[in-house]
Every structure is written in structure tokens, then in C-alpha cells.
Amino acid sequence: MRRVALVTGASSGIGEAFAEALASRGTDLVVVARRLERLEALRDRLTERHGIQVHVVQADLSRAGAVETICAAVDHLGLQVDTLINNAGYGVSGRFVA
């Protein structure tokens, strides 16, 4: 059984680059982002180029319930995620005091 990585923010930029790098190593993927069309294009390209399985989950991690949606999709697919690349989210600017 091949390894499975879940990559958030996979529709462009660093997330897409992570997905490409993992695919080139033979890792199956669950790609997550808001833009379904870009995820589907990424799936098609990586599947053709690397012969791996790529599962698409459309989700906006800034919305309540997004994590539960992703977990439910992974469970429904019967997958066990070995690697998480959490590349989506947002930050708050300002001073950080521990």
C-alpha cells in the first residue's frame, strides 16, 4: 500500500508545489482547496504524469466545519493519511507575546 499525503491549499503556489513533489515520489494524495476547477486540473495532471491516485476535496478552511468535512471525506474514501501538509489558513498580524 502506498503512502497518502493530505495537502491543504493545493490549488496553487506552495501547496501545489508540495503536491507535485510528493507525487513525483509516488505518494498518493488528497488535495484540498476552495477552487474545485484548479484541484481537478491538478488531479488530472499528477495522475497522468506520475501514475498516482489523487482525491479532490473542496473546502474552505476559514469556514466552520471545514475540518470535519475533510475528515469525513477521507473516512469515506477509506484512506489513512500518513503525511499532512497544512498549507492553508490565515494569520493575524500584530505582536506575539508568549
C-alpha positions as CSV (number, residue, x, y, z in Angstrom):
1,M,0.0,0.0,0.0
2,R,1.4,3.4,-1.0
3,R,1.7,6.3,1.4
4,V,-1.0,9.0,1.4
5,A,-0.5,12.7,1.9
6,L,-3.1,15.3,2.5
7,V,-2.2,18.8,1.2
8,T,-4.3,21.8,2.0
9,G,-4.0,24.9,-0.1
10,A,-3.1,22.7,-3.0
11,S,-4.7,24.6,-5.8
12,S,-1.7,27.0,-6.3
13,G,1.6,28.2,-5.0
14,I,3.5,26.3,-2.3
15,G,0.7,23.8,-1.8
16,E,0.7,22.9,-5.5
17,A,4.5,22.5,-5.3
18,F,4.2,20.2,-2.3
19,A,1.7,18.1,-4.1
20,E,3.9,17.9,-7.2
21,A,7.0,16.9,-5.1
22,L,5.0,14.2,-3.2
23,A,3.5,12.8,-6.4
24,S,6.9,12.6,-8.0
25,R,7.9,10.3,-5.1
26,G,4.9,8.0,-5.7
27,T,2.8,9.3,-2.8
28,D,-1.0,9.2,-3.3
29,L,-2.7,12.5,-2.5
30,V,-5.8,14.1,-1.0
31,V,-5.7,17.7,-2.3
32,V,-7.8,20.3,-0.6
33,A,-8.6,23.9,-1.5
34,R,-11.5,26.2,-2.3
35,R,-11.1,26.2,-6.1
36,L,-12.5,23.0,-7.4
37,E,-11.5,23.6,-11.0
38,R,-7.9,24.0,-10.1
39,L,-7.9,20.9,-7.9
40,E,-9.4,18.8,-10.7
41,A,-6.8,20.1,-13.2
42,L,-4.0,19.3,-10.6
43,R,-5.5,15.8,-10.1
44,D,-5.6,15.1,-13.8
45,R,-2.0,16.4,-14.4
46,L,-0.5,14.5,-11.4
47,T,-2.4,11.3,-12.2
48,E,-1.2,11.3,-15.8
49,R,2.4,12.4,-15.1
50,H,3.1,10.2,-12.0
51,G,0.5,7.4,-12.1
52,I,-0.7,8.0,-8.6
53,Q,-4.2,8.4,-7.1
54,V,-5.3,11.9,-6.3
55,H,-8.5,12.6,-4.4
56,V,-10.1,16.1,-4.5
57,V,-11.8,17.7,-1.6
58,Q,-13.2,21.2,-2.0
59,A,-13.2,23.0,1.3
60,D,-12.5,26.5,2.7
61,L,-10.5,26.1,6.0
62,S,-11.6,29.5,7.1
63,R,-15.2,28.3,7.5
64,A,-16.6,26.4,10.5
65,G,-16.9,22.7,9.9
66,A,-14.3,22.5,7.1
67,V,-12.0,20.2,9.1
68,E,-15.0,17.8,9.8
69,T,-15.8,17.9,6.1
70,I,-12.3,16.9,5.1
71,C,-12.1,14.1,7.8
72,A,-15.4,12.7,6.6
73,A,-14.2,12.7,3.0
74,V,-11.0,10.9,4.0
75,D,-13.0,8.3,6.0
76,H,-15.5,7.8,3.1
77,L,-12.5,7.1,0.8
78,G,-11.2,4.6,3.3
79,L,-7.8,6.3,3.5
80,Q,-5.3,6.6,6.2
81,V,-3.3,9.8,5.9
82,D,0.4,9.4,6.6
83,T,1.5,13.0,5.9
84,L,-0.2,16.3,6.4
85,I,1.0,19.4,4.6
86,N,-1.2,22.1,6.2
87,N,-0.6,25.0,3.8
88,A,-3.9,26.8,4.0
89,G,-5.1,29.1,6.7
90,Y,-4.7,32.7,7.8
91,G,-2.7,34.6,10.3
92,V,-3.2,37.6,12.4
93,S,-0.8,40.4,12.3
94,G,0.5,42.1,15.4
95,R,2.7,41.5,18.4
96,F,3.1,37.9,19.6
97,V,3.8,37.5,23.3
98,A,4.3,34.1,24.9
